[in-house]
Amino acid sequence: MKEKRRKLTKKQKDFVIQYQKDFNGTQAAIRAGFSPKSAGVIAYELLNKTLHVKEALQSDINERLQRLGDRADATIEELLKIAHFDIRKLFNEDGSLKPPDQWDDETAAAVGGLQVFEEFVGRGEERTQIGLTKKLKMLDKVKALELLGKHQKLFGSEGNGGVKVAVIILEPGAVRMPANSGISDEED
């Protein structure tokens, strides 16, 4: 039986807005004014069984995606810079660190921070530098690759941490695919 299309209540409108902040249904229901005791159940009902709430949420998301347009592509481009960054680009041939104004865009995008510590002895004209430490913080390459993999739907929802694995069983004279691999061992 189809649900009648109707307008959202004030709490439902608030839920749609709150849900888009962190995509946490229970917390969105609480922030929208629903009882904390039943917020989880209410969120499930609103997200999975209440057609007009689902439609309103999808409509808001679609509008946002249209407004953002290029920004989503820019996010992917930044993740690609981090994921495929080569740390050697930070250094001169003699092994010294290049100054930040000599970094290209890919290099700058992969660096999360730079600390410089200069150590001196003496005062005034007798002051002499005795040490220099430069500390780079690189952005998380593995996390960038993980996010890109999720975006490209490289990971499934099965076990093994969500990674789909196809196992090939080799026997003398034959190659067979396990029944659950989703790959046929028959020739086309």
N, CA and C atoms as a LAMMPS dump frame, in Angstrom:
ITEM: TIMESTEP
0
ITEM: NUMBER OF ATOMS
564
ITEM: BOX BOUNDS ff ff ff
-5.0000000000000000e+02 5.0000000000000000e+02
-5.0000000000000000e+02 5.0000000000000000e+02
-5.0000000000000000e+02 5.0000000000000000e+02
ITEM: ATOMS id mol type element x y z
1 1 1 N 0.835 -1.188 0
2 1 2 C 0 0 0
3 1 3 C 0.876 1.247 0
4 2 1 N 0.63 2.147 -0.935
5 2 2 C 1.428 3.357 -1.059
6 2 3 C 1.014 4.366 0.008
7 3 1 N 2.01 5.057 0.505
8 3 2 C 1.759 6.106 1.479
9 3 3 C 1.241 7.339 0.747
10 4 1 N 0.284 8.023 1.352
11 4 2 C -0.23 9.261 0.77
12 4 3 C 0.852 10.324 0.818
13 5 1 N 0.936 11.095 -0.263
14 5 2 C 1.878 12.201 -0.253
15 5 3 C 1.265 13.324 0.561
16 6 1 N 2.058 13.789 1.499
17 6 2 C 1.567 14.876 2.333
18 6 3 C 2.726 15.771 2.727
19 7 1 N 2.412 16.896 3.303
20 7 2 C 3.434 17.846 3.705
21 7 3 C 4.137 17.349 4.96
22 8 1 N 5.363 17.799 5.105
23 8 2 C 6.14 17.442 6.286
24 8 3 C 5.66 18.234 7.487
25 9 1 N 5.667 17.586 8.649
26 9 2 C 5.395 18.31 9.89
27 9 3 C 6.633 19.149 10.216
28 10 1 N 6.527 20.041 11.187
29 10 2 C 7.678 20.864 11.577
30 10 3 C 8.818 19.978 12.054
31 11 1 N 8.528 18.965 12.863
32 11 2 C 9.581 18.073 13.354
33 11 3 C 10.219 17.282 12.213
34 12 1 N 9.431 16.882 11.24
35 12 2 C 9.98 16.156 10.1
36 12 3 C 10.896 17.063 9.271
37 13 1 N 10.469 18.329 9.065
38 13 2 C 11.321 19.285 8.352
39 13 3 C 12.635 19.477 9.105
40 14 1 N 12.524 19.644 10.427
41 14 2 C 13.722 19.811 11.252
42 14 3 C 14.617 18.578 11.161
43 15 1 N 14.001 17.397 11.145
44 15 2 C 14.77 16.15 11.03
45 15 3 C 15.551 16.13 9.718
46 16 1 N 14.904 16.499 8.615
47 16 2 C 15.564 16.509 7.3
48 16 3 C 16.778 17.442 7.33
49 17 1 N 16.63 18.602 7.935
50 17 2 C 17.732 19.567 8.035
51 17 3 C 18.836 19.024 8.94
52 18 1 N 18.438 18.531 10.119
53 18 2 C 19.419 18.04 11.085
54 18 3 C 20.168 16.81 10.578
55 19 1 N 19.484 15.951 9.86
56 19 2 C 20.103 14.722 9.366
57 19 3 C 21.261 15.028 8.419
58 20 1 N 21.139 16.091 7.656
59 20 2 C 22.165 16.43 6.672
60 20 3 C 23.427 17.02 7.304
61 21 1 N 23.381 17.315 8.591
62 21 2 C 24.574 17.838 9.265
63 21 3 C 25.624 16.759 9.448
64 22 1 N 25.199 15.558 9.851
65 22 2 C 26.179 14.501 10.13
66 22 3 C 25.709 13.113 9.702
67 23 1 N 24.522 13.04 9.078
68 23 2 C 23.929 11.795 8.607
69 23 3 C 23.801 10.76 9.731
70 24 1 N 23.567 11.25 10.939
71 24 2 C 23.31 10.4 12.095
72 24 3 C 21.836 10.547 12.423
73 25 1 N 21.045 9.518 12.077
74 25 2 C 19.599 9.593 12.225
75 25 3 C 19.136 9.793 13.654
76 26 1 N 19.72 9.06 14.593
77 26 2 C 19.308 9.169 15.995
78 26 3 C 19.561 10.574 16.514
79 27 1 N 20.762 11.102 16.283
80 27 2 C 21.082 12.453 16.757
81 27 3 C 20.234 13.51 16.046
82 28 1 N 19.954 13.304 14.777
83 28 2 C 19.104 14.242 14.031
84 28 3 C 17.696 14.265 14.626
85 29 1 N 17.178 13.102 14.986
86 29 2 C 15.842 13.029 15.592
87 29 3 C 15.814 13.758 16.93
88 30 1 N 16.86 13.581 17.724
89 30 2 C 16.935 14.274 19.018
90 30 3 C 17.01 15.776 18.804
91 31 1 N 17.874 16.219 17.897
92 31 2 C 18.01 17.664 17.63
93 31 3 C 16.73 18.255 17.06
94 32 1 N 15.949 17.421 16.366
95 32 2 C 14.693 17.9 15.778
96 32 3 C 13.565 17.939 16.802
97 33 1 N 13.823 17.44 18.007
98 33 2 C 12.823 17.544 19.071
99 33 3 C 12.096 16.258 19.406
100 34 1 N 12.494 15.142 18.805
101 34 2 C 11.874 13.868 19.158
102 34 3 C 12.47 13.36 20.471
103 35 1 N 11.759 12.473 21.127
104 35 2 C 12.192 11.915 22.399
105 35 3 C 13.501 11.14 22.231
106 36 1 N 14.489 11.418 23.093
107 36 2 C 15.756 10.678 23.009
108 36 3 C 15.567 9.158 23.184
109 37 1 N 14.572 8.764 23.959
110 37 2 C 14.339 7.333 24.193
111 37 3 C 13.926 6.606 22.918
112 38 1 N 13.163 7.267 22.082
113 38 2 C 12.671 6.611 20.869
114 38 3 C 13.293 7.176 19.593
115 39 1 N 14.331 7.999 19.732
116 39 2 C 14.923 8.681 18.585
117 39 3 C 15.453 7.708 17.527
118 40 1 N 16.061 6.607 17.952
119 40 2 C 16.602 5.641 16.998
120 40 3 C 15.525 5.01 16.145
121 41 1 N 14.42 4.626 16.796
122 41 2 C 13.299 4.004 16.08
123 41 3 C 12.646 5.02 15.153
124 42 1 N 12.458 6.231 15.647
125 42 2 C 11.838 7.281 14.839
126 42 3 C 12.701 7.594 13.62
127 43 1 N 14.011 7.686 13.825
128 43 2 C 14.916 7.97 12.708
129 43 3 C 14.823 6.869 11.657
130 44 1 N 14.802 5.625 12.098
131 44 2 C 14.684 4.505 11.162
132 44 3 C 13.387 4.613 10.362
133 45 1 N 12.282 4.886 11.04
134 45 2 C 10.981 5.016 10.371
135 45 3 C 10.997 6.165 9.361
136 46 1 N 11.545 7.308 9.772
137 46 2 C 11.564 8.47 8.884
138 46 3 C 12.444 8.234 7.653
139 47 1 N 13.572 7.572 7.854
140 47 2 C 14.519 7.367 6.756
141 47 3 C 14.15 6.211 5.844
142 48 1 N 13.422 5.24 6.369
143 48 2 C 13.171 4.028 5.595
144 48 3 C 11.715 3.77 5.232
145 49 1 N 10.798 4.366 5.966
146 49 2 C 9.395 4.021 5.737
147 49 3 C 8.484 5.213 5.477
148 50 1 N 8.98 6.403 5.672
149 50 2 C 8.14 7.589 5.491
150 50 3 C 8.514 8.247 4.169
151 51 1 N 7.735 7.948 3.144
152 51 2 C 8.051 8.34 1.78
153 51 3 C 8.289 9.843 1.626
154 52 1 N 7.431 10.658 2.181
155 52 2 C 7.582 12.104 1.96
156 52 3 C 8.833 12.656 2.654
157 53 1 N 9.282 12.043 3.723
158 53 2 C 10.53 12.466 4.358
159 53 3 C 11.713 12.041 3.483
160 54 1 N 11.667 10.812 2.992
161 54 2 C 12.734 10.324 2.103
162 54 3 C 12.845 11.214 0.865
163 55 1 N 11.701 11.569 0.276
164 55 2 C 11.703 12.411 -0.919
165 55 3 C 12.246 13.805 -0.624
166 56 1 N 11.866 14.379 0.515
167 56 2 C 12.34 15.716 0.89
168 56 3 C 13.855 15.694 1.109
169 57 1 N 14.329 14.651 1.765
170 57 2 C 15.76 14.514 2.012
171 57 3 C 16.521 14.377 0.696
172 58 1 N 16.05 13.528 -0.185
173 58 2 C 16.713 13.335 -1.478
174 58 3 C 16.685 14.611 -2.305
175 59 1 N 15.574 15.331 -2.245
176 59 2 C 15.452 16.591 -2.973
177 59 3 C 16.485 17.605 -2.462
178 60 1 N 16.616 17.717 -1.133
179 60 2 C 17.603 18.634 -0.555
180 60 3 C 19.02 18.252 -0.979
181 61 1 N 19.321 16.969 -0.934
182 61 2 C 20.653 16.497 -1.308
183 61 3 C 20.921 16.791 -2.778
184 62 1 N 19.943 16.528 -3.639
185 62 2 C 20.111 16.793 -5.074
186 62 3 C 20.342 18.277 -5.348
187 63 1 N 19.58 19.136 -4.653
188 63 2 C 19.754 20.582 -4.822
189 63 3 C 21.158 21.006 -4.398
190 64 1 N 21.623 20.468 -3.28
191 64 2 C 22.954 20.81 -2.793
192 64 3 C 24.018 20.366 -3.804
193 65 1 N 23.86 19.157 -4.329
194 65 2 C 24.829 18.663 -5.31
195 65 3 C 24.867 19.543 -6.546
196 66 1 N 23.704 20.029 -6.985
197 66 2 C 23.666 20.922 -8.139
198 66 3 C 24.36 22.239 -7.822
199 67 1 N 24.118 22.768 -6.611
200 67 2 C 24.756 24.023 -6.212
201 67 3 C 26.264 23.86 -6.11
202 68 1 N 26.711 22.738 -5.56
203 68 2 C 28.137 22.528 -5.347
204 68 3 C 28.867 22.195 -6.641
205 69 1 N 28.224 21.417 -7.485
206 69 2 C 28.776 21.087 -8.796
207 69 3 C 30.265 20.84 -8.811
208 70 1 N 31.022 21.853 -9.202
209 70 2 C 32.463 21.734 -9.359
210 70 3 C 33.172 21.445 -8.042
211 71 1 N 32.582 21.827 -6.932
212 71 2 C 33.247 21.608 -5.652
213 71 3 C 33.436 20.126 -5.368
214 72 1 N 32.476 19.304 -5.763
215 72 2 C 32.622 17.863 -5.569
216 72 3 C 33.797 17.354 -6.389
217 73 1 N 33.931 17.823 -7.616
218 73 2 C 35.066 17.442 -8.451
219 73 3 C 36.376 17.94 -7.843
220 74 1 N 36.356 19.125 -7.293
221 74 2 C 37.563 19.68 -6.668
222 74 3 C 37.98 18.836 -5.463
223 75 1 N 37.012 18.334 -4.713
224 75 2 C 37.316 17.471 -3.572
225 75 3 C 38.014 16.207 -4.036
226 76 1 N 37.498 15.6 -5.09
227 76 2 C 38.114 14.389 -5.635
228 76 3 C 39.528 14.702 -6.129
229 77 1 N 39.696 15.838 -6.783
230 77 2 C 41.027 16.225 -7.271
231 77 3 C 42.009 16.389 -6.118
232 78 1 N 41.565 16.987 -5.013
233 78 2 C 42.443 17.15 -3.851
234 78 3 C 42.804 15.8 -3.247
235 79 1 N 41.832 14.89 -3.16
236 79 2 C 42.125 13.547 -2.66
237 79 3 C 43.142 12.843 -3.568
238 80 1 N 43.002 13.024 -4.869
239 80 2 C 43.949 12.422 -5.808
240 80 3 C 45.362 12.975 -5.592
241 81 1 N 45.468 14.267 -5.327
242 81 2 C 46.784 14.864 -5.069
243 81 3 C 47.436 14.223 -3.847
244 82 1 N 46.665 14.027 -2.801
245 82 2 C 47.195 13.415 -1.58
246 82 3 C 47.54 11.948 -1.821
247 83 1 N 46.621 11.234 -2.46
248 83 2 C 46.792 9.799 -2.658
249 83 3 C 47.993 9.467 -3.54
250 84 1 N 48.288 10.29 -4.515
251 84 2 C 49.342 9.971 -5.476
252 84 3 C 50.58 10.844 -5.317
253 85 1 N 50.698 11.505 -4.187
254 85 2 C 51.827 12.39 -3.943
255 85 3 C 53.131 11.61 -3.795
256 86 1 N 54.194 12.125 -4.391
257 86 2 C 55.533 11.548 -4.294
258 86 3 C 56.37 12.461 -3.398
259 87 1 N 56.744 11.957 -2.23
260 87 2 C 57.443 12.773 -1.227
261 87 3 C 58.773 13.33 -1.731
262 88 1 N 59.355 12.711 -2.739
263 88 2 C 60.636 13.186 -3.277
264 88 3 C 60.513 14.601 -3.852
265 89 1 N 59.29 15.017 -4.194
266 89 2 C 59.09 16.343 -4.77
267 89 3 C 59.338 17.463 -3.761
268 90 1 N 59.438 17.107 -2.473
269 90 2 C 59.671 18.103 -1.437
270 90 3 C 61.146 18.497 -1.298
271 91 1 N 62.035 17.718 -1.904
272 91 2 C 63.456 17.892 -1.641
273 91 3 C 64.246 18.299 -2.875
274 92 1 N 65.317 19.047 -2.621
275 92 2 C 66.277 19.383 -3.661
276 92 3 C 67.177 18.167 -3.892
277 93 1 N 67.992 18.238 -4.948
278 93 2 C 68.889 17.128 -5.271
279 93 3 C 69.862 16.819 -4.137
280 94 1 N 70.25 17.837 -3.354
281 94 2 C 71.194 17.62 -2.258
282 94 3 C 70.518 17.097 -0.992
283 95 1 N 69.205 16.857 -1.043
284 95 2 C 68.476 16.316 0.099
285 95 3 C 67.869 17.368 1.008
286 96 1 N 68.144 18.638 0.739
287 96 2 C 67.561 19.704 1.559
288 96 3 C 66.1 19.93 1.182
289 97 1 N 65.332 20.39 2.137
290 97 2 C 63.914 20.653 1.918
291 97 3 C 63.741 21.905 1.072
292 98 1 N 62.926 21.81 0.038
293 98 2 C 62.617 22.984 -0.779
294 98 3 C 61.791 23.96 0.05
295 99 1 N 61.978 25.257 -0.154
296 99 2 C 61.115 26.227 0.526
297 99 3 C 59.679 26.095 -0.008
298 100 1 N 58.677 26.341 0.849
299 100 2 C 57.283 26.184 0.422
300 100 3 C 56.912 26.956 -0.842
301 101 1 N 57.553 28.095 -1.104
302 101 2 C 57.2 28.845 -2.314
303 101 3 C 57.682 28.153 -3.59
304 102 1 N 58.464 27.084 -3.451
305 102 2 C 58.912 26.309 -4.608
306 102 3 C 58.117 25.013 -4.788
307 103 1 N 57.151 24.772 -3.916
308 103 2 C 56.322 23.576 -4.033
309 103 3 C 55.271 23.788 -5.119
310 104 1 N 55.024 22.773 -5.935
311 104 2 C 53.927 22.868 -6.89
312 104 3 C 52.606 22.598 -6.159
313 105 1 N 51.486 22.721 -6.859
314 105 2 C 50.168 22.575 -6.23
315 105 3 C 49.954 21.19 -5.619
316 106 1 N 50.426 20.13 -6.3
317 106 2 C 50.247 18.775 -5.777
318 106 3 C 51.003 18.595 -4.468
319 107 1 N 52.208 19.147 -4.412
320 107 2 C 53.036 19.042 -3.211
321 107 3 C 52.384 19.804 -2.059
322 108 1 N 51.977 21.031 -2.32
323 108 2 C 51.349 21.844 -1.279
324 108 3 C 50.069 21.196 -0.767
325 109 1 N 49.317 20.538 -1.649
326 109 2 C 48.06 19.904 -1.245
327 109 3 C 48.292 18.712 -0.315
328 110 1 N 49.45 18.064 -0.411
329 110 2 C 49.731 16.866 0.373
330 110 3 C 50.341 17.172 1.739
331 111 1 N 50.779 18.422 1.951
332 111 2 C 51.403 18.796 3.218
333 111 3 C 50.35 19.385 4.145
334 112 1 N 50.264 18.808 5.339
335 112 2 C 49.285 19.282 6.323
336 112 3 C 49.844 20.349 7.251
337 113 1 N 51.158 20.46 7.331
338 113 2 C 51.75 21.463 8.2
339 113 3 C 53.27 21.438 8.134
340 114 1 N 53.868 22.549 8.514
341 114 2 C 55.319 22.676 8.533
342 114 3 C 55.693 23.458 9.779
343 115 1 N 56.581 22.878 10.595
344 115 2 C 57.094 23.571 11.776
345 115 3 C 58.589 23.783 11.583
346 116 1 N 59.046 24.977 11.895
347 116 2 C 60.466 25.279 11.81
348 116 3 C 60.916 25.739 13.187
349 117 1 N 61.985 25.107 13.676
350 117 2 C 62.547 25.458 14.98
351 117 3 C 64.005 25.841 14.782
352 118 1 N 64.319 27.095 15.099
353 118 2 C 65.683 27.579 14.985
354 118 3 C 66.261 27.732 16.386
355 119 1 N 67.481 27.232 16.568
356 119 2 C 68.111 27.29 17.888
357 119 3 C 69.356 28.17 17.802
358 120 1 N 69.452 29.111 18.745
359 120 2 C 70.559 30.066 18.759
360 120 3 C 71.249 30.049 20.116
361 121 1 N 72.517 30.482 20.131
362 121 2 C 73.246 30.751 21.381
363 121 3 C 73.771 32.173 21.296
364 122 1 N 73.956 32.767 22.442
365 122 2 C 74.478 34.129 22.493
366 122 3 C 73.378 35.155 22.34
367 123 1 N 73.835 36.425 22.447
368 123 2 C 72.901 37.551 22.342
369 123 3 C 73.456 38.621 21.414
370 124 1 N 72.536 39.383 20.892
371 124 2 C 72.942 40.511 20.054
372 124 3 C 73.782 40.084 18.869
373 125 1 N 74.913 40.806 18.654
374 125 2 C 75.77 40.522 17.509
375 125 3 C 76.502 39.188 17.664
376 126 1 N 76.591 38.694 18.9
377 126 2 C 77.28 37.422 19.149
378 126 3 C 76.327 36.225 19.028
379 127 1 N 75.136 36.522 18.686
380 127 2 C 74.128 35.453 18.532
381 127 3 C 74.467 34.602 17.311
382 128 1 N 74.487 33.26 17.517
383 128 2 C 74.848 32.345 16.448
384 128 3 C 73.832 31.207 16.376
385 129 1 N 73.441 30.887 15.182
386 129 2 C 72.506 29.771 15.007
387 129 3 C 73.287 28.467 15.13
388 130 1 N 72.77 27.571 15.995
389 130 2 C 73.449 26.283 16.181
390 130 3 C 72.58 25.108 15.747
391 131 1 N 71.335 25.386 15.425
392 131 2 C 70.468 24.287 15.003
393 131 3 C 69.267 24.771 14.217
394 132 1 N 68.795 23.886 13.365
395 132 2 C 67.606 24.171 12.57
396 132 3 C 66.868 22.853 12.358
397 133 1 N 65.631 22.817 12.806
398 133 2 C 64.814 21.611 12.639
399 133 3 C 63.567 21.993 11.857
400 134 1 N 63.298 21.216 10.797
401 134 2 C 62.078 21.415 10.013
402 134 3 C 61.276 20.131 10.107
403 135 1 N 60.029 20.279 10.494
404 135 2 C 59.161 19.126 10.705
405 135 3 C 57.942 19.247 9.786
406 136 1 N 57.788 18.251 8.905
407 136 2 C 56.658 18.234 7.979
408 136 3 C 55.587 17.277 8.478
409 137 1 N 54.352 17.685 8.354
410 137 2 C 53.244 16.772 8.621
411 137 3 C 52.545 16.531 7.288
412 138 1 N 52.563 15.282 6.859
413 138 2 C 51.933 14.933 5.593
414 138 3 C 50.487 14.517 5.856
415 139 1 N 49.601 14.81 4.923
416 139 2 C 48.215 14.373 5.05
417 139 3 C 48.151 12.863 4.826
418 140 1 N 47.122 12.227 5.337
419 140 2 C 47.007 10.771 5.371
420 140 3 C 46.72 10.184 3.988
421 141 1 N 47.745 9.608 3.384
422 141 2 C 47.656 9.029 2.045
423 141 3 C 46.705 7.831 2.028
424 142 1 N 46.796 6.981 3.054
425 142 2 C 45.941 5.792 3.118
426 142 3 C 44.473 6.194 3.222
427 143 1 N 44.173 7.2 4.02
428 143 2 C 42.787 7.669 4.153
429 143 3 C 42.285 8.234 2.827
430 144 1 N 43.131 8.97 2.126
431 144 2 C 42.74 9.519 0.821
432 144 3 C 42.442 8.39 -0.157
433 145 1 N 43.292 7.362 -0.159
434 145 2 C 43.057 6.215 -1.041
435 145 3 C 41.768 5.493 -0.656
436 146 1 N 41.522 5.378 0.642
437 146 2 C 40.286 4.727 1.11
438 146 3 C 39.055 5.496 0.641
439 147 1 N 39.075 6.805 0.789
440 147 2 C 37.941 7.626 0.358
441 147 3 C 37.735 7.548 -1.153
442 148 1 N 38.823 7.558 -1.896
443 148 2 C 38.706 7.424 -3.35
444 148 3 C 38.162 6.043 -3.721
445 149 1 N 38.619 5.01 -3.02
446 149 2 C 38.12 3.652 -3.263
447 149 3 C 36.635 3.542 -2.987
448 150 1 N 36.177 4.184 -1.92
449 150 2 C 34.738 4.181 -1.614
450 150 3 C 33.965 4.92 -2.697
451 151 1 N 34.509 6.056 -3.133
452 151 2 C 33.854 6.838 -4.182
453 151 3 C 33.738 6.028 -5.472
454 152 1 N 34.762 5.233 -5.764
455 152 2 C 34.762 4.421 -6.979
456 152 3 C 34.088 3.066 -6.772
457 153 1 N 33.527 2.873 -5.577
458 153 2 C 32.816 1.635 -5.228
459 153 3 C 33.715 0.403 -5.43
460 154 1 N 34.964 0.533 -4.994
461 154 2 C 35.9 -0.576 -5.09
462 154 3 C 35.719 -1.572 -3.954
463 155 1 N 35.056 -1.135 -2.89
464 155 2 C 34.898 -1.989 -1.728
465 155 3 C 33.455 -2.437 -1.622
466 156 1 N 33.251 -3.701 -1.281
467 156 2 C 31.906 -4.244 -1.108
468 156 3 C 31.475 -4.159 0.331
469 157 1 N 30.37 -4.781 0.645
470 157 2 C 29.854 -4.752 2.008
471 157 3 C 30.054 -6.088 2.71
472 158 1 N 30.772 -7.027 2.067
473 158 2 C 30.995 -8.322 2.688
474 158 3 C 32.007 -8.196 3.812
475 159 1 N 32.404 -9.329 4.347
476 159 2 C 33.398 -9.38 5.414
477 159 3 C 34.737 -8.871 4.926
478 160 1 N 35.802 -9.273 5.555
479 160 2 C 37.158 -8.862 5.213
480 160 3 C 37.302 -7.34 5.196
481 161 1 N 36.692 -6.663 6.179
482 161 2 C 36.806 -5.217 6.229
483 161 3 C 36.089 -4.533 5.089
484 162 1 N 35.15 -5.213 4.437
485 162 2 C 34.386 -4.608 3.359
486 162 3 C 35.032 -4.761 2.002
487 163 1 N 36.141 -5.469 1.916
488 163 2 C 36.816 -5.641 0.636
489 163 3 C 36.368 -6.953 0.005
490 164 1 N 35.939 -6.901 -1.257
491 164 2 C 35.556 -8.118 -1.965
492 164 3 C 36.818 -8.852 -2.397
493 165 1 N 36.826 -10.136 -2.157
494 165 2 C 37.987 -10.937 -2.516
495 165 3 C 37.527 -12.116 -3.344
496 166 1 N 38.123 -12.325 -4.513
497 166 2 C 37.848 -13.505 -5.328
498 166 3 C 39.041 -14.437 -5.175
499 167 1 N 38.775 -15.664 -4.802
500 167 2 C 39.838 -16.636 -4.597
501 167 3 C 39.865 -17.58 -5.781
502 168 1 N 41.033 -17.771 -6.343
503 168 2 C 41.201 -18.714 -7.445
504 168 3 C 41.828 -19.973 -6.867
505 169 1 N 41.179 -21.097 -7.095
506 169 2 C 41.695 -22.359 -6.601
507 169 3 C 42.416 -23.05 -7.75
508 170 1 N 43.693 -23.26 -7.563
509 170 2 C 44.496 -23.89 -8.6
510 170 3 C 44.681 -25.368 -8.275
511 171 1 N 44.386 -26.2 -9.228
512 171 2 C 44.631 -27.634 -9.114
513 171 3 C 45.415 -28.039 -10.348
514 172 1 N 46.198 -29.098 -10.239
515 172 2 C 46.953 -29.516 -11.425
516 172 3 C 46.042 -29.705 -12.631
517 173 1 N 46.329 -28.967 -13.694
518 173 2 C 45.588 -29.122 -14.935
519 173 3 C 44.264 -28.394 -14.997
520 174 1 N 43.865 -27.644 -13.949
521 174 2 C 42.557 -26.972 -13.983
522 174 3 C 42.586 -25.701 -13.151
523 175 1 N 41.782 -24.759 -13.553
524 175 2 C 41.561 -23.552 -12.765
525 175 3 C 40.068 -23.484 -12.515
526 176 1 N 39.683 -23.436 -11.258
527 176 2 C 38.259 -23.355 -10.92
528 176 3 C 38.033 -22.157 -10.022
529 177 1 N 36.921 -21.542 -10.216
530 177 2 C 36.534 -20.429 -9.356
531 177 3 C 35.575 -20.966 -8.315
532 178 1 N 35.682 -20.527 -7.056
533 178 2 C 34.726 -20.969 -6.052
534 178 3 C 33.32 -20.52 -6.416
535 179 1 N 32.333 -21.27 -5.966
536 179 2 C 30.931 -20.988 -6.311
537 179 3 C 30.507 -19.595 -5.868
538 180 1 N 31.047 -19.092 -4.765
539 180 2 C 30.62 -17.791 -4.248
540 180 3 C 31.423 -16.622 -4.793
541 181 1 N 32.289 -16.846 -5.8
542 181 2 C 33.162 -15.774 -6.294
543 181 3 C 32.44 -14.794 -7.214
544 182 1 N 31.338 -15.241 -7.814
545 182 2 C 30.651 -14.395 -8.784
546 182 3 C 31.339 -14.401 -10.13
547 183 1 N 32.368 -15.228 -10.298
548 183 2 C 33.09 -15.322 -11.562
549 183 3 C 32.92 -16.75 -12.068
550 184 1 N 32.57 -16.883 -13.303
551 184 2 C 32.345 -18.209 -13.875
552 184 3 C 33.669 -18.825 -14.314
553 185 1 N 33.826 -20.146 -14.113
554 185 2 C 35.024 -20.811 -14.598
555 185 3 C 34.8 -21.497 -15.933
556 186 1 N 33.628 -21.254 -16.509
557 186 2 C 33.325 -21.807 -17.822
558 186 3 C 33.765 -20.837 -18.891
559 187 1 N 34.231 -21.373 -20.007
560 187 2 C 34.642 -20.505 -21.111
561 187 3 C 33.439 -19.968 -21.854
562 188 1 N 33.58 -18.755 -22.386
563 188 2 C 32.462 -18.148 -23.133
564 188 3 C 32.339 -18.736 -24.5
